[in-house]
Amino acid sequence: MRQAFKAPAMPKRVASRFLGAVAAACLALQPVASAAQVAEYLGTSVHHPVYGTEGMVVSQNGIASAVGAQILKDGGNAIDAAVATALALAVVLPRAGNIGGSGFMLVYLAQERRSLVIDYRAVAPAAARTELYLDAKGEQTRAASDGYLAPAVPGTVAGLHMAHSRYGKLPWRQVVTPALTLARDGFALSFEHVHLFEQGRKRLEQSKAAAAAFRRADGSSYRPGETLKQPDLAKTLNVIADRGADGFYQGPVADLLVQDMQRNGGLITAADLAGYRAVERAALVGSYRGHTVFSVPPASSGGTTLIGMLNLLELYDVAKMGSGSAAGLHLLSEVMKLGYLDRFAYLGDSDFVRVPVKGLISKDYARERAKKISLKRAALPKDMGAGDPWKFESHSTTHLSVADAQGNAVSNTFTIGSDFGSGVMVEGAGFLLNNQMDNFGIRATSNAMRDGKPLPPNAIAPGKRMMSSMTPAMVMKDDKPWIVAGTPGGSTIINTVLQVIVNVVDHKMNIAEATQRPRIHQGGTNALALEDGISPDTADLLSRMGHRVTRSTGVIGSTQSILIDNSRFSGAADTRRPDAAAVAP
């Protein structure tokens, strides 16, 4: 079974370029290309990014990054490369890459000087209702997380196809072919793949197809270096290559999905699939220390919360506090606390509920909320509470960032929820389905129903997008993309992106340093999680300031980011999760 990556069935010239790019990613070597880069290399930086002059692709898997870089080299733009990378991740990163999930793509179009968002968040099936996910006592069950009731109607294929059809350059089939080839001919498994297949074995037993897909024919475990082929997924990708989004939401692939649902008591119907639509929306716009910030609007809570937290930080001299200082981490924690309290109180699908977005990202609202912050003592969440933004109205996920030499940029975050999603693989179609029904506020809805109170903004409703933490973001400099960033990490996503931006803007770090520095996470509780690398002395000072300090049980986020300055592209893949890579064309 041990064999090298098998050449895609492409014309020899194309295959040679593709394999060369993959080899470059696996070696993770990039040359220093200019005197300026040499100067930085010889300077005081501890961490160094990958450099490029013709663009950059950064994702959670080196093979997928190489696919995107080759698309750029072949004349594609950032949108083409982002779509090709995302589809490749559906093959080589099965824990999170997907065609059975959903996400948000933030796009900047240089020629039009315009930002936009492709919202391809999953929606609740028409038959979904809160009671399906509660036991007799009104407590939430595992049904929203595991098995056939957990999947929402997927949006990934619709979103990627919409982005490409409107803004891509290359033929659709050319963009899909690398993923199709990887699924059909296989790729070499890493230690991380094998570890995750074993770790996710119980979840993957939710369906026979999933239980078999990532094990040998005799049921035994793969070993690192062996080749994984996914013929059913290749067939599905071939249909999508021929028919675009219609190849997923109608026809034989849709039939297989619906039949699987019917056999196993699932909710998704043919009408749910045929009725799904991705939506193009205006990007959410804020600013931080004179830089325009773009992110995503609701149903993602990420962009709104990120911009609100940046507004709060802007009121303080963060740079003077110093990177990693107890004072700086204390301020970050208090800002995060305020942001998450408002997030839970107000955010949901804006097509279904009124969301005070303008108020939440208002500078005046930030000044009012800042009155809750003491620079000497941590406040209790119950004393902070959610604010009143109305009067100012006028988990496993993956991310990729792409920039091209023409000035276009893409920040794309997408997910199937938990590692391997619901654990349900569509029999005969080769792809896993999400468990995004778990992202609705089921417990809060149950409590509201019991107490006779209004339902929360994130309550289940047919066709409704569930709230998300996904936060693809861009920061502009001189009216051009400067920082392109995003991350997986469930509830930690927003805070992770916030810290990357602060590290670059306030602490003047290069993008690799900004990526690798230890992080903190503070939600709407008084528990402050610290990553390894933050010193015990600092932790003790934070405890004395009133924080309930805990050590994070895992890493916080896994950012895939690009910094563009003076026509030089710097890519940084986060080492917190193995196999990630930045690749220049």
C-alpha positions as CSV (number, residue, x, y, z in Angstrom):
1,M,0.0,0.0,0.0
2,R,2.9,2.3,0.5
3,Q,3.4,4.5,-2.5
4,A,4.1,8.1,-3.5
5,F,1.5,10.7,-4.6
6,K,0.1,9.4,-7.9
7,A,0.2,11.7,-10.9
8,P,-3.2,13.2,-11.8
9,A,-4.8,12.0,-15.0
10,M,-4.2,15.3,-16.8
11,P,-2.2,16.3,-19.8
12,K,1.5,15.7,-19.1
13,R,2.4,19.4,-19.0
14,V,-0.4,20.2,-16.5
15,A,0.3,17.2,-14.4
16,S,4.0,18.1,-14.2
17,R,3.3,21.6,-12.9
18,F,0.7,20.3,-10.4
19,L,3.1,17.7,-9.0
20,G,5.9,20.2,-8.8
21,A,3.7,22.5,-6.8
22,V,2.7,19.7,-4.4
23,A,6.3,18.7,-3.9
24,A,7.2,22.3,-3.1
25,A,4.4,22.4,-0.5
26,C,5.6,19.1,1.1
27,L,9.1,20.4,1.3
28,A,7.8,23.7,2.7
29,L,10.9,25.5,1.4
30,Q,10.7,29.0,-0.1
31,P,13.6,31.1,-1.3
32,V,14.5,34.5,0.0
33,A,13.9,36.7,-3.1
34,S,15.1,40.2,-2.3
35,A,17.5,42.4,-0.3
36,A,14.6,43.5,1.9
37,Q,13.8,39.9,2.7
38,V,17.4,39.2,3.5
39,A,17.4,42.2,5.9
40,E,14.4,41.0,7.7
41,Y,15.8,37.5,7.9
42,L,19.0,38.8,9.5
43,G,17.0,41.0,11.9
44,T,15.4,40.2,15.2
45,S,12.3,38.3,14.1
46,V,12.0,34.8,15.7
47,H,9.4,33.6,13.1
48,H,9.6,34.2,9.4
49,P,6.8,33.9,6.8
50,V,6.9,32.4,3.3
51,Y,7.6,35.1,0.7
52,G,6.2,35.5,-2.8
53,T,6.0,38.1,-5.5
54,E,3.1,36.7,-7.6
55,G,0.6,35.9,-5.0
56,M,0.1,33.5,-2.0
57,V,-2.1,30.7,-0.9
58,V,-2.3,29.6,2.8
59,S,-4.4,26.7,4.0
60,Q,-4.5,24.0,6.6
61,N,-3.0,21.4,4.2
62,G,0.1,21.8,2.0
63,I,-1.3,19.7,-0.9
64,A,-4.4,22.0,-1.1
65,S,-2.2,25.1,-0.9
66,A,-0.1,23.8,-3.7
67,V,-3.3,23.3,-5.8
68,G,-4.3,26.9,-5.3
69,A,-0.8,28.2,-6.1
70,Q,-0.8,26.2,-9.3
71,I,-4.1,27.7,-10.3
72,L,-2.6,31.2,-9.8
73,K,0.4,30.2,-11.9
74,D,-1.9,28.9,-14.6
75,G,-3.5,32.3,-14.9
76,G,-6.4,32.0,-12.5
77,N,-7.2,34.8,-10.1
78,A,-7.6,34.7,-6.3
79,I,-11.2,33.5,-6.6
80,D,-10.3,30.6,-8.9
81,A,-7.5,29.6,-6.5
82,A,-9.7,29.9,-3.4
83,V,-12.3,27.6,-4.9
84,A,-9.8,25.1,-6.1
85,T,-8.1,25.1,-2.7
86,A,-11.4,24.7,-0.9
87,L,-12.4,21.7,-3.1
88,A,-9.0,20.1,-2.6
89,L,-9.4,20.5,1.2
90,A,-12.7,18.5,0.9
91,V,-10.4,15.6,-0.2
92,V,-7.2,16.0,1.8
93,L,-8.6,17.4,5.0
94,P,-11.7,15.3,5.6
95,R,-12.0,16.4,9.3
96,A,-13.1,19.9,8.2
97,G,-12.7,20.5,4.4
98,N,-16.0,19.7,2.8
99,I,-18.7,19.8,0.2
100,G,-21.3,18.8,2.8
101,G,-20.9,21.9,5.0
102,S,-21.1,25.7,4.7
103,G,-19.2,28.9,5.2
104,F,-18.5,32.5,4.3
105,M,-16.2,33.8,1.6
106,L,-14.9,37.4,1.9
107,V,-13.7,38.8,-1.5
108,Y,-11.9,41.9,-2.5
109,L,-12.0,42.8,-6.2
110,A,-9.1,45.1,-7.0
111,Q,-10.4,46.4,-10.4
112,E,-13.7,47.4,-8.9
113,R,-12.2,48.4,-5.6
114,R,-15.1,46.6,-4.0
115,S,-15.5,44.1,-1.1
116,L,-18.3,41.5,-0.9
117,V,-19.3,38.4,0.9
118,I,-20.6,35.1,-0.5
119,D,-22.8,33.8,2.4
120,Y,-23.1,30.0,1.9
121,R,-24.1,29.2,5.5
122,A,-26.2,26.0,5.9
123,V,-29.9,26.4,6.6
124,A,-32.3,24.4,8.7
125,P,-34.4,21.8,6.8
126,A,-38.1,22.6,6.5
127,A,-38.9,19.7,8.9
128,A,-36.6,21.0,11.6
129,R,-38.0,22.0,15.0
130,T,-36.5,22.5,18.4
131,E,-38.4,19.6,20.0
132,L,-36.5,17.1,17.9
133,Y,-33.4,17.9,19.8
134,L,-34.8,17.8,23.4
135,D,-35.5,14.9,25.8
136,A,-38.7,14.5,27.9
137,K,-37.2,16.9,30.5
138,G,-36.5,19.6,27.9
139,E,-32.7,19.0,28.0
140,Q,-30.7,19.1,24.8
141,T,-29.7,15.6,23.4
142,R,-26.9,14.6,21.1
143,A,-29.2,14.5,18.1
144,A,-28.1,17.9,16.9
145,S,-24.4,16.8,17.0
146,D,-24.3,13.1,15.9
147,G,-26.2,11.2,13.3
148,Y,-28.9,11.9,10.7
149,L,-30.9,14.7,12.5
150,A,-27.7,16.8,12.9
151,P,-27.1,17.9,9.2
152,A,-28.4,21.2,8.0
153,V,-28.9,21.8,4.2
154,P,-25.3,22.2,2.9
155,G,-24.2,25.4,1.2
156,T,-20.5,24.8,0.2
157,V,-21.0,23.8,-3.4
158,A,-23.5,26.6,-4.0
159,G,-21.2,29.2,-2.5
160,L,-18.1,28.1,-4.3
161,H,-19.9,27.9,-7.6
162,M,-21.5,31.3,-7.2
163,A,-18.1,32.9,-6.4
164,H,-16.5,31.3,-9.4
165,S,-19.3,31.9,-11.9
166,R,-19.4,35.6,-10.9
167,Y,-15.8,36.4,-10.3
168,G,-13.5,33.6,-11.5
169,K,-11.5,33.5,-14.8
170,L,-10.6,29.9,-15.6
171,P,-13.1,27.3,-16.7
172,W,-15.0,25.6,-13.9
173,R,-13.8,22.1,-14.7
174,Q,-10.2,23.3,-14.6
175,V,-10.8,24.6,-11.1
176,V,-12.5,21.3,-9.9
177,T,-10.1,18.9,-11.6
178,P,-7.3,18.9,-9.0
179,A,-9.7,17.9,-6.2
180,L,-11.3,15.3,-8.5
181,T,-7.8,13.8,-9.3
182,L,-6.8,13.7,-5.7
183,A,-9.9,11.8,-4.8
184,R,-9.7,9.4,-7.6
185,D,-5.9,8.7,-7.7
186,G,-5.3,9.3,-4.0
187,F,-2.8,11.1,-1.8
188,A,-0.2,10.1,0.8
189,L,-1.6,10.2,4.3
190,S,0.3,12.1,7.0
191,F,0.7,11.2,10.7
192,E,-2.0,13.8,11.4
193,H,-4.5,12.1,9.1
194,V,-4.0,8.7,10.6
195,H,-4.2,10.1,14.2
196,L,-7.5,11.9,13.4
197,F,-9.0,8.8,11.7
198,E,-8.4,6.9,14.9
199,Q,-9.5,9.7,17.2
200,G,-12.7,10.2,15.1
201,R,-13.5,6.5,14.8
202,K,-16.6,6.6,17.1
203,R,-18.1,9.6,15.3
204,L,-17.4,8.0,11.9
205,E,-19.4,5.0,13.0
206,Q,-22.6,7.0,12.7
207,S,-22.9,5.6,9.1
208,K,-21.5,2.5,7.4
209,A,-20.1,4.6,4.6
210,A,-18.1,6.8,6.9
211,A,-16.9,3.9,9.0
212,A,-15.4,2.3,5.9
213,A,-14.1,5.3,4.0
214,F,-11.1,6.0,6.1
215,R,-10.0,2.4,6.8
216,R,-8.5,-0.3,4.7
217,A,-10.8,-2.7,2.9
218,D,-10.2,-5.3,5.7
219,G,-11.2,-2.7,8.4
220,S,-7.7,-2.2,9.7
221,S,-6.1,1.2,10.2
222,Y,-4.1,3.1,7.6
223,R,-0.5,3.9,8.3
224,P,1.3,7.2,7.5
225,G,2.6,7.3,4.0
226,E,-0.1,5.0,2.6
227,T,-2.4,6.2,-0.2
228,L,-6.0,7.1,0.5
229,K,-8.3,6.9,-2.5
230,Q,-12.0,8.1,-2.4
231,P,-13.7,6.8,-5.6
232,D,-17.2,7.8,-4.6
233,L,-16.1,11.3,-3.8
234,A,-14.4,11.5,-7.1
235,K,-17.6,10.5,-8.9
236,T,-19.5,13.2,-7.0
237,L,-16.8,15.8,-7.9
238,N,-17.0,14.8,-11.6
239,V,-20.7,15.4,-11.6
240,I,-20.1,18.8,-10.0
241,A,-17.4,19.6,-12.6
242,D,-19.9,18.8,-15.3
243,R,-23.0,20.5,-13.9
244,G,-21.8,23.1,-11.4
245,A,-24.0,23.6,-8.3
246,D,-26.9,21.8,-10.0
247,G,-24.8,18.7,-10.0
248,F,-25.0,18.7,-6.2
249,Y,-28.5,20.0,-5.4
250,Q,-30.3,18.1,-8.2
251,G,-29.8,14.9,-10.0
252,P,-28.0,11.7,-8.9
253,V,-26.0,13.2,-6.1
254,A,-29.0,14.8,-4.5
255,D,-30.9,11.6,-5.0
256,L,-28.3,9.7,-3.1
257,L,-28.4,12.2,-0.2
258,V,-32.2,12.2,0.0
259,Q,-32.4,8.4,-0.1
260,D,-29.9,8.2,2.7
261,M,-31.9,10.6,4.8
262,Q,-35.1,8.6,4.2
263,R,-33.5,5.3,5.1
264,N,-32.2,6.7,8.4
265,G,-34.8,9.2,9.6
266,G,-33.0,12.3,8.5
267,L,-34.6,15.6,7.7
268,I,-33.2,16.9,4.4
269,T,-35.5,16.5,1.5
270,A,-35.2,17.0,-2.3
271,A,-37.2,20.3,-1.9
272,D,-34.7,21.5,0.8
273,L,-31.8,20.9,-1.6
274,A,-33.4,22.4,-4.7
275,G,-34.4,25.4,-2.7
276,Y,-31.0,26.2,-1.2
277,R,-29.5,29.5,-2.3
278,A,-26.1,31.1,-1.5
279,V,-26.4,34.9,-1.1
280,E,-24.1,37.6,-2.1
281,R,-24.0,40.3,0.6
282,A,-22.2,43.6,1.2
283,A,-19.1,43.1,3.4
284,L,-19.3,44.5,6.9
285,V,-17.1,47.6,7.2
286,G,-15.3,48.9,10.2
287,S,-12.0,50.6,11.0
288,Y,-9.1,50.2,13.4
289,R,-6.5,52.9,13.9
290,G,-7.1,54.4,10.5
291,H,-7.2,51.1,8.6
292,T,-10.5,49.9,7.0
293,V,-11.5,46.5,8.2
294,F,-13.8,44.1,6.2
295,S,-15.5,41.1,7.6
296,V,-18.8,39.2,7.3
297,P,-22.3,40.2,8.4
298,P,-24.9,38.1,10.2
299,A,-25.8,35.2,10.3
300,S,-22.1,35.0,11.2
301,S,-21.6,36.7,14.5
302,G,-17.9,36.9,13.8
303,G,-17.6,40.1,11.8
304,T,-19.9,42.2,14.0
305,T,-18.2,41.0,17.2
306,L,-14.7,41.5,15.8
307,I,-15.3,45.1,14.7
308,G,-17.0,45.9,18.0
309,M,-14.0,44.6,19.9
310,L,-11.6,46.5,17.7
311,N,-13.6,49.7,18.4
312,L,-13.1,49.1,22.1
313,L,-9.4,48.4,21.8
314,E,-8.9,51.6,19.8
315,L,-9.8,53.6,22.9
316,Y,-6.6,52.4,24.6
317,D,-2.8,52.6,23.9
318,V,-2.4,48.9,23.3
319,A,1.1,49.2,21.9
320,K,2.3,51.0,25.1
321,M,1.1,48.1,27.2
322,G,3.4,45.7,25.3
323,S,2.7,42.4,23.6
324,G,2.0,39.6,26.1
325,S,2.0,41.8,29.2
326,A,-0.5,41.2,32.0
327,A,-2.0,44.7,31.4
328,G,-2.4,44.0,27.7
329,L,-3.9,40.6,28.2
330,H,-6.2,41.9,30.9
331,L,-7.6,44.5,28.5
332,L,-8.0,42.0,25.7
333,S,-9.9,39.7,28.1
334,E,-12.3,42.4,29.2
335,V,-12.9,43.5,25.6
336,M,-13.6,39.9,24.6
337,K,-16.0,39.5,27.5
338,L,-18.1,42.5,26.4
339,G,-18.0,41.4,22.8
340,Y,-19.2,37.8,23.5
341,L,-22.0,39.0,25.9
342,D,-23.5,41.2,23.1
343,R,-23.0,38.4,20.6
344,F,-25.1,35.9,22.5
345,A,-27.8,38.5,23.2
346,Y,-28.4,40.0,19.8
347,L,-27.0,38.0,16.9
348,G,-28.8,35.6,14.5
349,D,-29.8,35.3,10.9
350,S,-30.7,38.9,9.8
351,D,-33.1,37.5,7.2
352,F,-35.3,36.2,10.1
353,V,-34.6,38.6,13.1
354,R,-33.7,42.2,13.6
355,V,-30.0,42.5,14.4
356,P,-28.7,45.9,15.6
357,V,-25.6,45.6,13.5
358,K,-25.0,49.4,13.1
359,G,-25.3,49.9,16.8
360,L,-22.9,47.0,17.7
361,I,-20.2,48.3,15.4
362,S,-20.7,52.0,16.3
363,K,-17.7,53.9,17.8
364,D,-20.1,55.7,20.1
365,Y,-21.5,52.4,21.4
366,A,-17.9,51.2,22.1
367,R,-17.3,54.3,24.2
368,E,-20.4,53.5,26.2
369,R,-19.4,49.9,26.7
370,A,-15.8,50.8,27.6
371,K,-17.2,52.3,30.9
372,K,-17.6,48.7,32.0
373,I,-13.8,48.2,31.8
374,S,-11.4,48.7,34.6
375,L,-7.7,48.5,33.8
376,K,-7.0,47.3,37.3
377,R,-9.6,44.7,38.0
378,A,-11.6,42.0,36.0
379,A,-15.3,42.5,36.0
380,L,-17.8,39.7,36.4
381,P,-19.9,39.0,33.3
382,K,-23.1,39.5,35.4
383,D,-22.0,43.0,36.2
384,M,-21.2,43.8,32.6
385,G,-24.2,42.3,30.9
386,A,-25.2,42.9,27.3
387,G,-25.4,46.5,26.2
388,D,-28.2,48.4,24.4
389,P,-27.0,48.8,20.8
390,W,-30.4,49.7,19.5
391,K,-30.1,53.4,20.3
392,F,-26.9,53.6,18.2
393,E,-28.6,52.3,15.1
394,S,-28.5,54.7,12.2
395,H,-15.6,24.0,16.2
396,S,-13.7,21.6,13.3
397,T,-13.7,24.4,10.8
398,T,-10.9,25.3,8.3
399,H,-9.7,28.5,6.7
400,L,-7.8,29.5,3.6
401,S,-6.4,32.9,2.5
402,V,-5.5,33.7,-1.1
403,A,-4.1,36.8,-2.8
404,D,-3.1,37.3,-6.4
405,A,-0.7,39.7,-8.2
406,Q,-3.6,41.7,-9.6
407,G,-4.6,42.9,-6.1
408,N,-7.6,40.5,-5.6
409,A,-7.9,38.7,-2.2
410,V,-10.1,36.0,-0.7
411,S,-10.5,35.1,3.0
412,N,-12.7,31.9,3.2
413,T,-13.8,30.0,6.3
414,F,-15.9,26.9,6.0
415,T,-16.9,24.0,8.2
416,I,-18.7,20.7,8.7
417,G,-18.9,21.5,12.5
418,S,-17.2,18.9,14.7
419,D,-14.3,16.8,13.4
420,F,-15.9,14.8,10.6
421,G,-19.2,16.7,11.1
422,S,-22.2,14.5,11.9
423,G,-20.3,11.4,11.2
424,V,-22.8,10.7,8.4
425,M,-21.3,10.0,4.9
426,V,-23.8,9.9,2.0
427,E,-23.7,6.3,0.9
428,G,-22.4,6.1,-2.7
429,A,-21.5,9.8,-2.8
430,G,-18.4,9.8,-0.6
431,F,-18.8,13.1,1.3
432,L,-19.5,13.8,5.0
433,L,-22.5,15.9,6.1
434,N,-22.2,18.7,8.7
435,N,-23.7,18.8,12.2
436,Q,-24.6,22.4,12.1
437,M,-28.0,22.1,13.7
438,D,-26.0,22.1,16.9
439,N,-25.2,25.8,16.2
440,F,-28.7,26.9,16.8
441,G,-29.5,28.1,20.4
442,I,-31.4,24.9,21.3
443,R,-30.9,25.1,25.0
444,A,-31.7,28.8,25.2
445,T,-34.8,28.2,23.0
446,S,-35.9,25.4,25.3
447,N,-35.5,27.7,28.4
448,A,-37.5,30.5,26.7
449,M,-40.3,28.1,25.7
450,R,-40.5,26.8,29.3
451,D,-40.6,30.3,30.8
452,G,-43.0,31.7,28.2
453,K,-40.4,34.3,27.0
454,P,-39.6,35.4,23.5
455,L,-37.5,33.0,21.5
456,P,-33.8,34.0,21.2
457,P,-32.5,35.4,17.9
458,N,-30.7,32.1,17.1
459,A,-33.8,29.8,17.5
460,I,-34.4,27.1,14.9
461,A,-36.7,28.0,12.0
462,P,-37.1,26.3,8.6
463,G,-34.7,27.8,6.1
464,K,-32.9,29.8,8.7
465,R,-29.1,30.1,8.9
466,M,-27.7,29.2,12.3
467,M,-25.4,31.7,14.0
468,S,-21.7,31.1,13.3
469,S,-18.3,32.2,14.8
470,M,-16.6,32.2,11.4
471,T,-14.7,35.4,10.9
472,P,-12.9,35.8,7.6
473,A,-11.3,39.2,7.7
474,M,-9.2,41.7,5.8
475,V,-7.5,44.9,6.9
476,M,-6.7,47.5,4.3
477,K,-3.7,49.8,4.0
478,D,-3.5,52.6,1.4
479,D,-6.8,51.3,0.0
480,K,-5.4,47.8,-0.8
481,P,-5.6,44.5,1.1
482,W,-2.9,44.4,3.7
483,I,-3.8,41.6,6.1
484,V,-5.9,38.6,5.0
485,A,-6.8,36.4,7.9
486,G,-9.1,33.8,9.4
487,T,-9.1,30.6,11.4
488,P,-10.9,27.5,12.6
489,G,-11.5,27.1,16.3
490,G,-15.2,27.2,17.1
491,S,-16.1,29.7,19.8
492,T,-12.4,30.9,19.9
493,I,-12.4,32.0,16.2
494,I,-13.3,35.7,16.7
495,N,-10.8,36.2,19.5
496,T,-8.1,34.5,17.5
497,V,-8.5,36.8,14.5
498,L,-8.6,39.8,16.8
499,Q,-5.2,38.9,18.3
500,V,-3.6,38.4,14.9
501,I,-4.8,41.9,13.8
502,V,-3.6,43.5,17.1
503,N,-0.2,41.8,16.8
504,V,0.4,43.3,13.4
505,V,-1.2,46.7,13.8
506,D,-0.3,47.6,17.4
507,H,2.8,45.5,18.0
508,K,4.3,45.7,14.5
509,M,4.9,42.0,14.1
510,N,5.4,40.3,10.8
511,I,2.6,37.9,9.9
512,A,4.5,34.8,11.1
513,E,5.2,36.3,14.5
514,A,1.6,37.5,14.8
515,T,0.5,34.0,14.0
516,Q,2.8,32.1,16.4
517,R,2.5,34.2,19.5
518,P,0.6,32.5,22.5
519,R,-3.1,33.4,22.6
520,I,-5.9,33.8,25.1
521,H,-9.6,33.2,24.9
522,Q,-12.3,34.8,27.0
523,G,-16.0,34.2,26.2
524,G,-19.0,35.5,28.0
525,T,-17.9,33.9,31.3
526,N,-15.2,34.8,33.8
527,A,-12.9,31.9,32.7
528,L,-9.8,33.2,30.9
529,A,-8.0,30.4,29.0
530,L,-4.3,30.8,28.4
531,E,-2.3,28.9,25.8
532,D,1.1,27.4,26.7
533,G,3.8,30.0,26.3
534,I,2.2,32.6,28.5
535,S,4.4,32.6,31.6
536,P,3.3,31.6,35.1
537,D,4.2,35.0,36.4
538,T,1.8,36.7,33.9
539,A,-0.9,34.2,34.8
540,D,-0.4,35.0,38.5
541,L,-0.7,38.7,37.8
542,L,-3.9,38.1,35.9
543,S,-5.3,36.0,38.8
544,R,-4.5,38.9,41.2
545,M,-6.5,41.2,38.9
546,G,-9.6,39.0,39.5
547,H,-9.4,36.7,36.4
548,R,-10.3,33.0,36.8
549,V,-7.3,31.8,34.9
550,T,-7.3,28.4,33.3
551,R,-4.8,26.7,31.0
552,S,-6.2,25.9,27.6
553,T,-6.7,22.2,27.1
554,G,-5.8,22.6,23.4
555,V,-4.5,25.1,21.0
556,I,-6.5,28.3,20.3
557,G,-7.2,28.6,16.6
558,S,-5.1,27.8,13.6
559,T,-4.8,31.0,11.5
560,Q,-3.9,30.9,7.8
561,S,-2.9,34.5,7.0
562,I,-1.3,36.7,4.4
563,L,0.3,40.1,4.7
564,I,0.8,42.2,1.5
565,D,3.2,45.1,1.6
566,N,5.1,46.8,-1.3
567,S,4.0,44.1,-3.7
568,R,5.5,41.4,-1.5
569,F,3.3,38.6,-0.2
570,S,4.1,37.1,3.2
571,G,2.3,33.9,4.0
572,A,2.0,32.3,7.4
573,A,0.5,28.9,8.1
574,D,-0.2,28.3,11.8
575,T,1.9,25.4,13.2
576,R,-0.7,24.7,15.9
577,R,-2.2,22.2,13.5
578,P,0.0,19.9,11.4
579,D,0.2,19.8,7.6
580,A,-0.7,23.5,7.0
581,A,1.4,25.4,4.5
582,A,1.8,28.7,2.7
583,V,2.7,28.3,-1.0
584,A,3.7,31.0,-3.4
585,P,3.0,30.4,-7.2
